[in-house]
Amino acid sequence: MKTMKAVLIAVSLLLFIGQGIVFAGESAGEPGLGEKLVRQLWVDMSSKNIKAIEKYIAPNFQSIHADGARDHMRQIDLIKGLDIKKYTLSNFKATQEGPVVIVTYFVSVEETIDGKRLSAKPAARLSAWLKTDSGWKWIIHANLRPLQ
């Protein structure tokens, strides 16, 4: 329960900060960029293209899931252990302010984590990307799917 409260507080804070930068539903910067970044992430995760993900995941990456927080290496370990069958991404909302793109979306996915098959009901996600000299880096992710 504490973890879920922490997730909600973190996401609320990110959305609040994002609202102050660009109003919800509006987009600044390159149209479709946030959706493009997320779609590539899912292609790489489902095909287990860890080398590609390692190129764009930031060294100081952080994520939050119902079972707790992860850093760069723990997120890579989680992705290596995923067994993603088919998935559907929808309801993208992206905002960009300067070098940061924040993307919220829903995913319906058939996946197995730690040998457990998870529900394929749509669940919210939030990711942020930072533009650097070496390209876009994935810096944060929130998985809002509650544990069963």
N, C-alpha and C positions, 0 to 999 in steps of 0.2 A: 504494500500500500504506500509506503514511504517512497519507493522508487517511482510509482505512478505519479505521485504528487510532484516529485522532482522533475519528471518528464513534462508534466503540464506547466509547471512554473517556467522551465527552460524554454519551452515552445512559446508560451505566452509572451515571455520577455523578447524572444526573437521576433515574433510577429508584431509586438508593440514597437520595437525599434524599427522594424521594416515599415510599419505604417507611418512613422514620422519621416521616413526618407521618401517613399513613393506610396501613394494611396493604393490600397488593395485593388487588384484588378487592373491597375495601370502598369505600363511597362516602359522603362527607359532603356536605352541601349539597343543592342542587336535583337530584333524580333525573333522569337523562337529559340533563342540561345539556351535558356534554362531547360526547356523540354529536350533539346538536342543532347545536352550534357547528361541528363538523367537517362534518356533512352540508351545512350552509349554505355553508361554504367551497367544497366540491366542486361544488355547484350553481352558485355564482358563477364558479368557475374554468372549468367546462365550458361555461358560457354566455358566457364572456369579459366578465363584469360587473365590469370593473376599477374603476369608480366605487364600487361597493359594497365591494369588497375594500380600496380605499384608505381608506374610512371606518373600517374596523376593524383594519387592520394597524398595529401600534404604530410610532412613529417610530424606536425603538431595536430593532426586530425583528431577529432573527438566525436564519439557517437553515444547515443543513449537508447537503450532498449528496455523492455519491461523487466529484464533480469539484471540491469545495471549498465554502467558506463564502460566504454571501450576506448582504448587509444589506437594509434595507427596499427601496431602489430597485432593487437587482439582483434581488430576489425578484419584484417587480412586473414587471420586464422579462422574467424567466423565465416568469411566468404569461401575459403577453401573447403570448409565442411558443409556448405550449402548443397542441396540437391534440388535445384529448381527445374521443374518440368515446364509447364506453360504459365504465362502470366499476361495480365492486361493492365496497362497503365492508363489512367484517365484523370480528368478534372485538374489539369495543370494550371497553376497560377505562378507566375514568375515576376520578380521585380529585380531591377538592377540599379545600383547606385555606384558609380565609379567602377572600381575593379571587383565588386562583389555582386554575385547573382544568388538570390534566395528563391528556392523552388519548393512549392507544396504540391502534392499530388496524391492520388489514391492508387493502390495496387491490389489486384486480386491475383494471388499466386498460389500454385501448388508447390509447396516446398517442404523439405525435411531438414530439421536442425537437430543435431545430437540424436539422430535416430527417431525423432518424433515428427510425425506428419502434422503440419499446422493447418488450421482452417483456411479455406480459399476465399472467405468473405473479404470484400474490399476493406482496406485499412489505410489510414493516413500516414504519409511520410513527409519529411522536411529535409532538404539538403541545401547546403550553401557551397559556393565555388568562389575562389579568389583568382583573379587574373594575375599571373606572374610573368617574368621574362621568359620562363620556359613553358608557358601555356597555362591553361585553366587547371587549378588544383582543387580537389574535393576537400573541404576543410571541416564540415560538420554534417551530421546525419541524425535524424530522430525517427525511430521506428515506433509508431504509436499503436501497434498491434498488441493487445493485452495477452498475457500468457493464459493458456487454457487450464 
